[in-house]
Every structure is written in structure tokens, then in C-alpha cells.
């Protein structure tokens, strides 16, 4: 297996490395010490399409291959792990589920905003009594008319403190012997969407990892992923 990068991958690596060393390296220690999300640098990253790495061009992304995307995350993380985490979570577990599971309407509504970085995404499964087991979540989603009403608490949500949209796992029913969980597209502007305090994570303080609280949060039925 050939593991040496091709010319395209080398060019991407050199370009991202230059950006990371120029824009992030001078502030990396300070933003970790002060737990500051570098909004101005993030704006530059949005312009460089770092938030739409594998999104098809029809939705405003750059449709990169997986190796190119991995190189970008690696080079950013090499200088500032917290911002690398922001980019990889946004692209990997917030955007990818839209590419894989969203309806055409959901893709049209959300992918351009995610690809441009107008919306920064989060993936929210973990709870106090549920780690990676989606059937153990205690957050509930109850159907009422044309909406689902969500109640529950999520913890350790990467990008939680600044996300514009979160994919929320919640219980929607029970199959024989097993709870049934579903995923909802929840915008941070929805009433009942609340954020907790930021976590103090060594080396990751510049990423706003937080809890999310859903208190009678009404989500349109069309936002069921």
C-alpha cells in the first residue's frame, strides 16, 4: 500500500500548515490558557472552506477526498488541538450524518450553512448515564401535533458552547426489549435550548465543550433526521 502523499495532498498539507503556523501558532497557548474561542481566526477558516471539507460542491462545499480532509485536520491539530477538534467534529459527526441520512429538504436547508461555517455543528449523544450507547439515553422526544418536544441533558458536547445546530439523540419509543432512539436537528435558537458551563479540559480549553439542556424544546417534525 502506497502511503506517501501525492502532489495534491502535499500541496494541501503545505498550505494548511502555513495557515496554522501563521494564524494559530502565535495564539495557541494563550487561547488555551484563557479558554478563548478564536472567532477572528475561525472566520478566516470559514473563508478557506475548512467547514465544508467533504460537502458536495452543489451545497457549497469543496468535496475533498478523505485523505485530504484528514491532512487538514492533522495540520490544524498539530498546532492547536482544540481547533482541530472543532473542525473534525463539525465535518465528521455533524455534517456527515446530513450527507448520509438527511432528506433532500434537510440537505437543501442545512448543508450550505454548515459548509460555509454560518452554522457550526455539534453531535450530542453522551449523557451522565449513557456514553456511546444510544439505546441508554434518557433524553426524550414526545410527538405533539407537528412538533417533537425534547427534554433531557447532554454532557461533554464538543462545540457545545458555540454551536448553531446540534444533532440530538433522544428516545422516541420502545421496541420489544429495546428502547428506540432517534436523532433530531436542533437549532440553538429554539426555545428551551440551553447551554451549561464550559468544561476545563487540558489542552482543549479553546474548544467550548459544554453541557446542553433541553427544557420543553420544541423541534419541527421535519427535523427528525
Residue pairs with C-beta under 8 A, 6 or more apart in sequence:
5 13
5 67
5 71
8 68
9 67
9 68
9 71
12 64
12 68
12 71
12 72
13 71
13 75
16 71
16 72
16 75
16 76
17 75
17 78
19 44
19 45
19 48
20 75
20 76
20 78
20 79
20 80
21 79
23 41
23 44
24 38
24 41
24 76
24 79
24 80
24 83
25 79
25 80
27 38
27 41
28 79
28 80
28 206
30 36
31 37
31 38
31 80
31 82
31 205
31 206
32 80
32 82
32 203
32 204
32 205
32 206
33 205
34 205
35 198
35 200
35 205
35 206
35 208
36 206
37 161
37 162
37 206
37 207
37 208
38 83
38 206
41 83
42 83
42 86
42 117
45 51
45 83
45 87
45 117
46 116
46 117
46 118
49 61
49 62
49 115
50 72
50 76
50 87
50 117
51 87
51 90
51 91
51 95
51 114
51 115
51 116
51 117
51 120
52 59
52 60
52 61
52 62
52 91
52 95
52 114
52 115
52 116
52 117
53 61
53 62
53 64
53 68
53 69
53 72
53 87
53 91
54 61
54 63
54 64
54 65
54 66
54 69
54 91
54 95
54 96
54 99
55 61
55 62
55 63
55 95
55 99
55 111
55 114
55 115
56 63
56 99
56 111
57 63
59 107
59 108
59 111
59 112
59 115
60 111
60 112
60 115
60 116
61 111
61 115
64 72
69 91
72 87
73 84
73 87
73 88
73 91
74 84
76 83
76 84
76 87
77 83
77 84
77 85
77 88
78 84
80 206
81 203
81 204
82 203
82 204
82 205
82 206
82 207
83 206
83 207
85 158
85 204
85 207
86 120
86 158
86 159
86 207
89 121
89 122
89 123
89 158
89 159
90 114
90 120
90 121
90 122
90 159
93 123
93 167
94 114
94 120
94 121
94 122
94 123
94 159
94 163
94 165
94 166
94 167
95 111
95 114
95 115
95 121
97 123
97 167
97 183
97 225
98 106
98 107
98 110
98 111
98 114
98 225
99 107
99 111
101 183
101 225
102 110
102 111
102 225
103 222
105 222
106 185
106 222
106 223
106 225
110 119
110 165
110 185
112 118
113 119
113 164
113 165
114 121
114 165
118 164
119 164
119 165
120 159
120 162
120 163
120 164
120 165
121 159
121 163
121 164
121 165
121 166
121 167
122 157
122 158
122 159
122 160
122 163
122 165
122 166
122 167
122 212
123 157
123 158
123 166
123 167
124 154
124 157
124 160
124 166
124 167
124 168
124 169
124 212
125 132
125 134
125 137
125 154
125 169
126 132
126 154
126 155
126 156
126 157
127 136
127 137
127 138
127 139
127 152
127 153
127 154
127 155
128 153
128 155
129 136
129 138
130 136
130 137
130 138
134 169
134 181
135 178
135 179
135 180
135 181
136 179
137 152
137 169
137 170
137 171
137 181
138 152
138 171
139 150
139 151
139 152
139 153
139 154
139 168
139 169
139 170
139 171
139 214
140 150
140 151
140 152
140 170
140 171
140 172
141 148
141 149
141 150
141 170
141 171
141 172
141 182
141 184
141 219
142 148
142 149
143 172
143 221
144 218
146 220
146 221
147 218
147 219
147 220
147 221
148 170
148 172
148 184
148 218
148 219
148 220
148 221
148 223
148 224
149 216
149 217
149 218
149 219
150 168
150 170
150 184
150 186
150 192
150 214
150 216
150 217
150 218
150 219
151 214
151 215
151 216
151 217
152 170
152 214
153 211
153 212
153 213
153 214
154 160
154 166
154 168
154 211
154 212
154 213
154 214
155 196
155 211
156 199
156 209
156 211
157 163
157 166
157 209
157 210
157 211
157 212
158 207
158 209
159 207
159 208
159 209
160 166
160 195
160 196
160 208
160 209
160 210
160 211
160 212
161 195
161 198
161 208
161 209
161 210
162 208
163 188
164 187
164 188
164 189
165 185
165 186
165 187
165 188
166 186
166 188
166 193
166 212
167 183
167 184
167 185
167 186
167 225
168 183
168 184
168 186
168 212
168 214
169 181
169 182
169 183
170 181
170 182
170 183
170 184
171 179
171 180
171 181
171 182
172 180
172 181
172 182
173 179
173 180
174 180
182 224
182 225
183 224
183 225
184 219
184 223
184 224
184 225
185 219
185 223
185 224
185 225
186 193
186 214
186 217
186 219
186 223
187 193
188 195
190 217
190 218
190 219
191 216
191 217
191 218
192 214
192 215
192 216
192 217
192 218
193 212
193 213
193 214
193 217
194 212
194 213
194 214
194 215
195 210
195 211
195 212
195 213
196 210
196 211
196 212
196 213
197 210
197 211
198 205
198 208
198 209
198 210
199 209
199 210
201 207
201 209
